[in-house]
């Protein structure tokens, strides 16, 4: 199984890193370590998560973030890693590709 983190999700990771790093030095790195650990678990657990907005949605174990992904054969494509504290309408628009 191959896990691919797509461009928008990479930007989400960078934004999350900077947000937490501003809160406390080192917290951004801790955030990335735990999110990557969650992502690595998709090798075993992909496809068991609930579907929201046409994506599988896995919640992070330590941070209030959701990892949105799709499956295609033996590949996992991560499209977004979003803060669950934001407006759900923003999450839906982002996942549906609505840029208006």
C-alpha positions as CSV (number, residue, x, y, z in Angstrom):
1,X,0.0,0.0,0.0
2,X,1.3,3.4,-1.0
3,X,0.2,6.6,0.9
4,X,0.4,9.8,-1.0
5,X,0.0,13.2,0.7
6,X,-1.2,15.6,-2.0
7,X,-0.2,19.2,-2.3
8,X,-3.2,20.8,-0.5
9,X,-2.7,18.3,2.5
10,X,1.0,19.2,2.6
11,X,0.1,22.9,2.9
12,X,-2.3,21.9,5.7
13,X,0.5,20.2,7.5
14,X,2.8,23.2,7.2
15,X,0.0,25.6,8.4
16,X,-0.6,23.3,11.4
17,X,3.1,23.1,12.2
18,X,3.4,26.9,12.2
19,X,0.2,27.4,14.3
20,X,1.4,25.0,17.0
21,X,5.0,26.2,16.9
22,X,3.7,29.7,17.7
23,X,1.9,28.4,20.7
24,X,5.0,26.7,22.1
25,X,8.4,26.0,20.5
26,X,8.7,22.3,19.7
27,X,4.9,21.8,19.7
28,X,4.9,22.1,15.9
29,X,7.3,19.2,15.5
30,X,5.3,17.1,18.0
31,X,2.1,17.9,15.9
32,X,3.8,16.6,12.7
33,X,5.2,13.5,14.4
34,X,1.7,12.5,15.7
35,X,-0.1,13.4,12.5
36,X,2.5,11.3,10.5
37,X,2.0,8.5,12.9
38,X,-1.8,8.7,12.3
39,X,-1.1,8.7,8.6
40,X,1.2,5.7,8.8
41,X,-1.7,3.7,10.5
42,X,-3.6,4.0,7.2
43,X,-1.5,1.1,5.9
44,X,-3.5,-1.1,8.2
45,X,-6.7,0.8,8.8
46,X,-7.5,2.5,5.6
47,X,-11.1,2.2,4.5
48,X,-12.6,1.6,7.9
49,X,-13.3,5.3,8.7
50,X,-16.7,7.0,8.2
51,X,-17.2,8.8,4.9
52,X,-17.8,12.6,5.0
53,X,-18.1,14.7,1.9
54,X,-17.1,11.7,-0.3
55,X,-13.9,11.2,1.6
56,X,-12.9,8.8,4.4
57,X,-12.4,10.8,7.5
58,X,-9.9,9.7,10.2
59,X,-9.6,11.7,13.3
60,X,-6.1,12.4,14.8
61,X,-5.6,10.7,18.1
62,X,-4.0,13.8,19.9
63,X,-4.8,16.9,17.9
64,X,-8.3,18.2,16.8
65,X,-7.5,17.4,13.2
66,X,-9.2,15.2,10.6
67,X,-7.4,13.4,7.8
68,X,-9.5,13.2,4.6
69,X,-8.5,10.5,2.1
70,X,-9.6,8.4,-0.8
71,X,-8.7,4.9,-1.8
72,X,-7.8,3.7,-5.3
73,X,-6.7,0.1,-5.5
74,X,-3.7,-0.1,-3.2
75,X,-3.1,3.6,-2.9
76,X,-4.3,6.1,-0.2
77,X,-4.6,9.7,-1.4
78,X,-4.7,12.2,1.4
79,X,-6.4,15.4,0.1
80,X,-6.8,17.4,3.3
81,X,-5.7,17.5,6.9
82,X,-8.1,20.0,8.5
83,X,-8.6,21.5,11.9
84,X,-12.0,20.2,13.3
85,X,-12.5,23.5,15.2
86,X,-13.2,25.4,12.0
87,X,-16.6,26.0,10.5
88,X,-17.9,22.8,9.0
89,X,-19.1,24.8,5.9
90,X,-15.5,25.7,5.2
91,X,-14.5,22.1,5.4
92,X,-17.2,21.0,3.1
93,X,-16.4,23.7,0.5
94,X,-12.7,22.8,0.7
95,X,-13.4,19.1,0.1
96,X,-15.9,19.7,-2.7
97,X,-13.4,22.1,-4.4
98,X,-15.8,25.1,-4.1
99,X,-13.5,28.1,-4.4
100,X,-16.3,30.7,-4.4
